[in-house]
Amino acid sequence: MKRSPQRHREKNRKTARVSAVAKTMADRKSPPYKINSQNWQGFMTELEKLHIRPYQNKDEKDTIELWHSCNLIVSWNNPKLDIERKLKVNPDLFLIGLIEDKLIATVMGGYEGHRGWINYLAVSPEMRRKGIARQMVGEVENKLHKLGCPKINLQIRSSNQGVIEFYKKIGFSVDDVISMGKRLAGQ
Ligand SMILES: CC(C)(COP(=O)(O)OP(=O)(O)OC[C@H]1O[C@@H](n2cnc3c(N)ncnc32)[C@H](O)[C@@H]1OP(=O)(O)O)[C@@H](O)C(=O)NCCC(=O)NCCS
């Protein structure tokens, strides 16, 4: 049976719609099933799923586990104590990143009225190179900016070349300074 011109146009429109959806799915390497409110998350990138919020007490175990997996725990720092101290000063600058309720990133910001600081930036090894650290630092930068902070400083172990490259990529530069420190007795 010959199709009327109107039915022919309608069929072409439907085919075009289906092809557009199929292309999006192919781009994301996902199986071609129907998108609805239950499964639309399956088409989001990890970065799109990232939820950033201030640290809460219930996050302690996962946070310390993440820091261990990122080799951030050194013998002279006690992570529990570091968290405890941080929660007394600008706790809202201590952020965690979650993907589907799993803690996969942290960043600990600080501000003493002159310079902002960043510590404990960590992204779990399997979630790296997806823009997550850039997003975490961006969030702290926004918060520091709102507080009137003019500049952010941070310290990196000189052997940690990868992290230096990361910070350069997101707009930081190496200052011509020597970092010094002094332990205070009893702390
Ligand atoms: C450093 C770290 C936080 C980066 O996290 P990440 O989520 O992979 O970083 P992003 O994906 O946001 O990277 C942003 C940019 O930096 C680049 N980058 C990230 N890690 C890099 C590395 N090791 N070497 C070179 N470039 C790097 C990315 O390619 C990206 O560049 P692009 O925008 O041109 O694509 C992560 O590797 C980590 O947790 N390391 C261990 C903990 C640590 O050492 N923290 C710092 C303590 S000072």
Ligand as a Chemical Component Dictionary entry (heavy atoms), coordinates in Angstrom:
data_LIG
# 
_chem_comp.id                   LIG 
_chem_comp.type                 NON-POLYMER 
_chem_comp.pdbx_formal_charge   0 
_chem_comp.three_letter_code    LIG 
# 
loop_
_chem_comp_atom.comp_id 
_chem_comp_atom.atom_id 
_chem_comp_atom.alt_atom_id 
_chem_comp_atom.type_symbol 
_chem_comp_atom.charge 
_chem_comp_atom.model_Cartn_x 
_chem_comp_atom.model_Cartn_y 
_chem_comp_atom.model_Cartn_z 
_chem_comp_atom.pdbx_ordinal 
LIG C1  C1  C 0 45.925 15.786 42.630 1  
LIG C2  C2  C 0 44.532 15.205 42.550 2  
LIG C3  C3  C 0 43.660 15.803 43.644 3  
LIG C4  C4  C 0 43.939 15.564 41.148 4  
LIG O1  O1  O 0 42.607 15.079 41.085 5  
LIG P1  P1  P 0 41.805 14.882 39.706 6  
LIG O2  O2  O 0 40.357 14.811 40.037 7  
LIG O3  O3  O 0 42.402 13.764 38.951 8  
LIG O4  O4  O 0 42.123 16.235 38.909 9  
LIG P2  P2  P 0 41.243 16.876 37.721 10 
LIG O5  O5  O 0 40.645 15.764 36.935 11 
LIG O6  O6  O 0 40.301 17.898 38.277 12 
LIG O7  O7  O 0 42.371 17.570 36.857 13 
LIG C5  C5  C 0 42.335 18.936 36.422 14 
LIG C6  C6  C 0 43.454 19.118 35.397 15 
LIG O8  O8  O 0 44.724 18.764 35.982 16 
LIG C7  C7  C 0 45.338 17.713 35.240 17 
LIG N1  N1  N 0 45.989 16.780 36.162 18 
LIG C8  C8  C 0 45.424 16.122 37.208 19 
LIG N2  N2  N 0 46.321 15.321 37.803 20 
LIG C9  C9  C 0 47.473 15.488 37.114 21 
LIG C10 C10 C 0 48.766 14.897 37.228 22 
LIG N3  N3  N 0 49.037 13.995 38.186 23 
LIG N4  N4  N 0 49.729 15.273 36.360 24 
LIG C11 C11 C 0 49.473 16.186 35.371 25 
LIG N5  N5  N 0 48.245 16.779 35.223 26 
LIG C12 C12 C 0 47.281 16.416 36.065 27 
LIG C13 C13 C 0 44.196 17.017 34.519 28 
LIG O9  O9  O 0 44.638 16.350 33.367 29 
LIG C14 C14 C 0 43.291 18.200 34.190 30 
LIG O10 O10 O 0 43.801 18.891 33.071 31 
LIG P3  P3  P 0 42.844 19.338 31.850 32 
LIG O11 O11 O 0 41.872 20.310 32.445 33 
LIG O12 O12 O 0 43.772 19.907 30.861 34 
LIG O13 O13 O 0 42.167 18.084 31.411 35 
LIG C15 C15 C 0 44.567 13.647 42.667 36 
LIG O14 O14 O 0 45.525 13.131 41.764 37 
LIG C16 C16 C 0 44.910 13.136 44.066 38 
LIG O15 O15 O 0 44.041 12.951 44.901 39 
LIG N6  N6  N 0 46.203 12.886 44.341 40 
LIG C17 C17 C 0 46.631 12.298 45.620 41 
LIG C18 C18 C 0 46.458 13.224 46.794 42 
LIG C19 C19 C 0 47.366 14.449 46.726 43 
LIG O16 O16 O 0 48.557 14.338 46.457 44 
LIG N7  N7  N 0 46.750 15.633 47.014 45 
LIG C20 C20 C 0 47.418 16.892 47.016 46 
LIG C21 C21 C 0 48.036 17.164 48.344 47 
LIG S1  S1  S 0 49.016 18.648 48.262 48 
# 
loop_
_chem_comp_bond.comp_id 
_chem_comp_bond.atom_id_1 
_chem_comp_bond.atom_id_2 
_chem_comp_bond.value_order 
_chem_comp_bond.pdbx_ordinal 
LIG C1  C2  SING 1  
LIG C2  C3  SING 2  
LIG C2  C4  SING 3  
LIG C2  C15 SING 4  
LIG C4  O1  SING 5  
LIG O1  P1  SING 6  
LIG P1  O2  DOUB 7  
LIG P1  O3  SING 8  
LIG P1  O4  SING 9  
LIG O4  P2  SING 10 
LIG P2  O5  DOUB 11 
LIG P2  O6  SING 12 
LIG P2  O7  SING 13 
LIG O7  C5  SING 14 
LIG C5  C6  SING 15 
LIG C6  O8  SING 16 
LIG C6  C14 SING 17 
LIG O8  C7  SING 18 
LIG C7  N1  SING 19 
LIG C7  C13 SING 20 
LIG N1  C8  SING 21 
LIG N1  C12 SING 22 
LIG C8  N2  DOUB 23 
LIG N2  C9  SING 24 
LIG C9  C10 SING 25 
LIG C9  C12 DOUB 26 
LIG C10 N3  SING 27 
LIG C10 N4  DOUB 28 
LIG N4  C11 SING 29 
LIG C11 N5  DOUB 30 
LIG N5  C12 SING 31 
LIG C13 O9  SING 32 
LIG C13 C14 SING 33 
LIG C14 O10 SING 34 
LIG O10 P3  SING 35 
LIG P3  O11 DOUB 36 
LIG P3  O12 SING 37 
LIG P3  O13 SING 38 
LIG C15 O14 SING 39 
LIG C15 C16 SING 40 
LIG C16 O15 DOUB 41 
LIG C16 N6  SING 42 
LIG N6  C17 SING 43 
LIG C17 C18 SING 44 
LIG C18 C19 SING 45 
LIG C19 O16 DOUB 46 
LIG C19 N7  SING 47 
LIG N7  C20 SING 48 
LIG C20 C21 SING 49 
LIG C21 S1  SING 50 
# 
